[in-house]
């Protein structure tokens, strides 16, 4: 594996964790939004990641991108299928005809845990990039 590949892997990891932080922030921002209809209530969103690796042998020697490619791929963002939270609040302005208000299926504690984990994962990828940069700088000074 070339040293340049380390930057690609760490960069894709940082990108994936940015997506994770953004979806977590969206979930937290909408955690207490109320709705009178099950169809209109916000549903928690979660990113789906996959490890991505293509060997240089798969690409072919004459390919312009003949180096190995690896990293994290963001497959998409899916809505949570956890049950919504109906609450009996007959005096709420958005209550339906039966007195129920529907809240998102977002667990604030779980989302805060996701935010801390994503933040630390992002920082770990930053440290990998800094270490690789330092190694490249030290290799360049060997010739002096």
PyMOL commands that set and color helices and strands:
alter all, ss='L'
color gray80, all
select helices_A, chain A and resi 3-29+56-59+108-142
alter helices_A, ss='H'
color red, helices_A
select strands_A, chain A and resi 34-35+45-54+69-79+85-88+100-103
alter strands_A, ss='S'
color yellow, strands_A
deselect
rebuild
show_as cartoon
